[in-house]
Amino acid sequence: MLVWLTMIGVWIIDRLFKVLVQTNFMPGDTLIVIPKVLHLTFVLNPGAAFGLMAGRTWFFVVTALIVVGGVIYSQFRIPRRETLTRLAIGMIGGGALGNLYDRLVIGRVVDYLDFQIWPYVFNFADSMIVVGVGLLMLHLYLEEKAQGKSRAEK
């Protein structure tokens, strides 16, 4: 249940942010939130992260469908006690759904988070994918560390 709640919650939050940006900005418009730190800049991204592979929408649609399918499949295989893993894959699935929706409906991904120390504009869905992958990596690291200790104790 945690996977589904997280995935749908991330998708809803992502949609809300994107609808707010699309109704209040024109592409290219910028609002300074924190000078030299955070701007909201409306960009329609035709590619992947950093605008790579622009125009290959169907490649990204298929990739997102595979990711979402993998998340749905995994949620039945991951033990309920593995809360961190379930949360992480829900975040990844929700982020993939958010950007998939944009690609299918608009043909491009709505980006708006413009941190001035980072050269690219991104969105909440992208953030959730990165945080979800980071949580999975942390979980794997902690699991490896725990297994190493248990082997050393034997």
For each residue, the residues with C-beta under 8 A, 3 or more apart:
1: 4 5
2: 5 6 83 86 87 90
3: 6 7 71 74 75 78 86 89 90 93
4: 1 7 8 75 90
5: 1 2 8 9 90
6: 2 3 9 10 86 87 90 91 93 94
7: 3 4 10 11 71 90 91 93 94 97
8: 4 5 11 12 94
9: 5 6 12 13 90 94
10: 6 7 13 14 90 91 93 94 95 97 98 124 125 128
11: 7 8 14 15 94 97 98 101 125
12: 8 9 15 16
13: 9 10 16 17 124
14: 10 11 17 18 94 95 97 98 123 124 125 128
15: 11 12 18 19 98 101
16: 12 13 19 20
17: 13 14 20 21 112 123 124
18: 14 15 21 22 98 102 110 112 123 124
19: 15 16 22 23
20: 16 17 23 24
21: 17 18 24 25 40 42 110 112
22: 18 19 25 42 110
23: 19 20
24: 20 21
25: 21 22 29 31 40 42 112
26: 29 42
27: 42 43 44
28: 41 42 43
29: 25 26 41 42
30: 39 40 41 42 114
31: 25 39 40 41
32: 35 39
33: 37 38 39 40
34: 37 38
35: 32
36: 116
37: 33 34 115 116 117
38: 33 34 113 114 115 116
39: 30 31 32 33 114 115 116
40: 21 25 30 31 33 112 113 114
41: 28 29 30 31 111 112 114 121
42: 21 22 25 26 27 28 29 30 110 111 112
43: 27 28 110 111 112 121
44: 27 106 108 109 110 111
45: 51 108 109 110 111 121
46: 51 54 55 57 107 108 109
47: 50 51 52 53 54 55 56
48: 51 52 53 60
49: 52 120 122 126
50: 47 120
51: 45 46 47 48 54 120
52: 47 48 49
53: 47 48 56 59 60
54: 46 47 51
55: 46 47
56: 47 53 59 60
57: 46 60 61 103 107 108
58: 61 62
59: 53 56 62 63
60: 48 53 56 57 63 64 99 100 103
61: 57 58 64 65 100 103 104
62: 58 59 65 66
63: 59 60 66 67
64: 60 61 67 68 96 97 99 100 103
65: 61 62 68 69 100
66: 62 63 69 70
67: 63 64 70 71 92 93 96
68: 64 65 71 72 93 96 97 100
69: 65 66 72 73
70: 66 67 73 74
71: 3 7 67 68 74 75 89 90 92 93 96
72: 68 69 75 76 93
73: 69 70 76 77
74: 3 70 71 77 78 89
75: 3 4 71 72 78 86 89 90
76: 72 73
77: 73 74
78: 3 74 75 82 85 86 89
79: 82
80: 86
81:
82: 78 79 85 86 139
83: 2 86 87
84: 87 88 135 138 139
85: 78 82 88 89 135 136 139
86: 2 3 6 75 78 80 82 83 89 90
87: 2 6 83 84 90 91 132 135
88: 84 85 91 92 132 133 135 136 139
89: 3 71 74 75 78 85 86 92 93 132 136
90: 2 3 4 5 6 7 9 10 71 75 86 87 93 94 132
91: 6 7 10 87 88 94 95 128 129 131 132 135
92: 67 71 88 89 95 96 128 129 132 133 136
93: 3 6 7 10 67 68 71 72 89 90 96 97
94: 6 7 8 9 10 11 14 90 91 97 98 125 128
95: 10 14 91 92 98 99 124 125 126 127 128 129 132
96: 64 67 68 71 92 93 99 100 125 129
97: 7 10 11 14 64 68 93 94 100 101 125
98: 10 11 14 15 18 94 95 101 102 123 124 125 128
99: 60 64 95 96 102 103 109 123 125 126
100: 60 61 64 65 68 96 97 103 104
101: 11 15 97 98 104 105
102: 18 98 99 105 106 108 109 110
103: 57 60 61 64 99 100 106 107 108 109
104: 61 100 101
105: 101 102
106: 44 102 103 109 110
107: 46 57 103
108: 44 45 46 57 102 103
109: 44 45 46 99 102 103 106 123 125
110: 18 21 22 42 43 44 45 102 106 123
111: 41 42 43 44 45 121 122 123 126
112: 17 18 21 25 40 41 42 43 121 123
113: 38 40 121 122 123 124 126 127
114: 30 38 39 40 41 121
115: 37 38 39 118
116: 36 37 38 39
117: 37
118: 115 122
119:
120: 49 50 51
121: 41 43 45 111 112 113 114
122: 49 111 113 118 126 127
123: 14 17 18 98 99 109 110 111 112 113 126 127
124: 10 13 14 17 18 95 98 113 127 128
125: 10 11 14 94 95 96 97 98 99 109 128 129
126: 49 95 99 111 113 122 123 129 130
127: 95 113 122 123 124 130 131
128: 10 14 91 92 94 95 98 124 125 131 132
129: 91 92 95 96 125 126 132 133
130: 126 127 133 134
131: 91 127 128 134 135
132: 87 88 89 90 91 92 95 128 129 135 136
133: 88 92 129 130 136 137
134: 130 131 137 138
135: 84 85 87 88 91 131 132 138 139
136: 85 88 89 92 132 133 139 140
137: 133 134 140 141
138: 84 134 135 141 142
139: 82 84 85 88 135 136 142 143
140: 136 137 143 144
141: 137 138 144 145
142: 138 139 145 146
143: 139 140 146 147
144: 140 141 147 148
145: 141 142 148 149
146: 142 143 149 150
147: 143 144 150 151
148: 144 145 151 152
149: 145 146 152 153
150: 146 147 153 154
151: 147 148 154
152: 148 149
153: 149 150
154: 150 151
